[in-house]
Amino acid sequence: MKINKITLLVFGLILLVSITLPVPTESQSNAIIIGVLENRNYAYADMMRRSFELAMDSINARGAMNGRRLQLVYADDGGHKDQGVKAVKYLIEKEKAVILTGAYSSSNTLAMTQTADDLDVPMLVCTAADDRITQHGKKNIFRLNPPASEYTRGLEQLLDQKLKPKTMAIVYENSPFGTSAAIRMMWFCREKEIEIVDIIPYHKERATADYIDRIITPLKNRPPEAIFMVSYFKDGVLLVKQIRAAGITSHLLGGAGGFTHPKFIEATGDAAKLMMTATLWSPDVKNQLARYYVDRYRTRFGYTPDYHGAEAYSALLVVADALRRSGSTAPGDIREALQQTNLDTPFGRVVFESYANFERQNSQPTLVLQIINSQSTCVWPPELSPL
């Protein structure tokens, strides 16, 4: 049989295309996609991504779900509502994520959770703190971290039982995160008859030395015994340095957020000496899973993570546990599995409950760190304190 040149050419082209086209890999064709919402503009972005990846390595090494590996796909929400909504739709509609996690900024997570709920895809929030995230009846939305109004419970106990200030000023960045924590502290001061001498909201986007110096001017004239601050990393560093530069010697108290960042002590130097801050977690907790996570993280990346990393790592463990128990990737099955979660993680035991005005909300005791000898040391509750 004669084969003409045209036939040979066509056959050769088909062969060439079949060789050069990418063959779907196991991870591309059979992996279960988990969408991770992150904000690359924030100081904790790398810590959280590294923690997600560490957890994913362990999960896939043990065998994820019926032989199928889990795969992370990231989308940057930019900390803005519109971009966050687009990121959620991208992960669900294009990447086919069966569940979402992450979400750092409270200011846009409300919109992202609404979009995920509308698209009927479960979402486990692990960092965004606005109370309303788990208060609006969204059946697909679960949260691992405590809401903002609960961040300062440990600090409140320490203030009530040990520090006992008579006067306080409250300085906070005016996003939903900062506002919620500040309002909680206002109620605490009212209950304990602590006089609030000043309430000072500020815009973190405007935070410069001159701006901060201007807003704290009232504190120079009438320094309170304690100053409670709710800030992110960069504005928190600037705020502490400017308060001390102004000669204000009040006890400095932080509402978690940027005050727990591993670089905070280095960035503030002596200005933050003996400062206390609320935190959601500490490497000092007596938890073997926490020690395992910290040791792995420190070995690979050279520094100790804070609660943001523990939240990310633990969130992925919760997601993997739910997927194993769900038996499928159908939204209803994943929701049901999440609702039945009762899992020990580095962040503590995770159980989603309804209480007060919250639904599908995990609740954790909160701790207090103090900067002693240039290190963050857990000083509350007393049983965790080495002092």
Stockholm file with secondary structure:
# STOCKHOLM 1.0

chainA/1-387         MKINKITLLVFGLILLVSITLPVPTESQSNAIIIGVLENRNYAYADMMRRSFELAMDSINARGAMNGRRLQLVYADDGGHKDQGVKAVKYLIEKEKAVILTGAYSSSNTLAMTQTADDLDVPMLVCTAADDRITQHGKKNIFRLNPPASEYTRGLEQLLDQKLKPKTMAIVYENSPFGTSAAIRMMWFCREKEIEIVDIIPYHKERATADYIDRIITPLKNRPPEAIFMVSYFKDGVLLVKQIRAAGITSHLLGGAGGFTHPKFIEATGDAAKLMMTATLWSPDVKNQLARYYVDRYRTRFGYTPDYHGAEAYSALLVVADALRRSGSTAPGDIREALQQTNLDTPFGRVVFESYANFERQNSQPTLVLQIINSQSTCVWPPELSPL
#=GR chainA/1-387 SS CCCCHHHHHHHHHHHHHHHHSCCCCHHHHTCEEEEEEECTTSTTHHHHHHHHHHHHHHHHHHCCBTTBCEEEEEEECTTCHHHHHHHHHIIIIISCCSEEEECCCHHHHHHHHHHHHHTTCCEEESSCCCGGGGTSCCTTEEESSCCGGGTTHHHHHHIIIIICCSEEEEEEECSHHHHHHHHHHHHHHHHTTCEEEEEEEECGGGCCHHHHHHHTHHHHHSCCSEEEEECCHHHHHHHHHHHHHTTCCCEEEECSGGGGCTTHHHHHGGGGTTCEEEESCCTTSSCHHHHHHHHHHHHHHSSCCCHHHHHHHHHHHHHHHHHHHHSSCCHHHHHHHHHTCEEEETTEEEECEEETTEEEECCCCCEEEEEETTEEEEEESGGGCCC
#=GC SS_cons         CCCCHHHHHHHHHHHHHHHHSCCCCHHHHTCEEEEEEECTTSTTHHHHHHHHHHHHHHHHHHCCBTTBCEEEEEEECTTCHHHHHHHHHIIIIISCCSEEEECCCHHHHHHHHHHHHHTTCCEEESSCCCGGGGTSCCTTEEESSCCGGGTTHHHHHHIIIIICCSEEEEEEECSHHHHHHHHHHHHHHHHTTCEEEEEEEECGGGCCHHHHHHHTHHHHHSCCSEEEEECCHHHHHHHHHHHHHTTCCCEEEECSGGGGCTTHHHHHGGGGTTCEEEESCCTTSSCHHHHHHHHHHHHHHSSCCCHHHHHHHHHHHHHHHHHHHHSSCCHHHHHHHHHTCEEEETTEEEECEEETTEEEECCCCCEEEEEETTEEEEEESGGGCCC
//
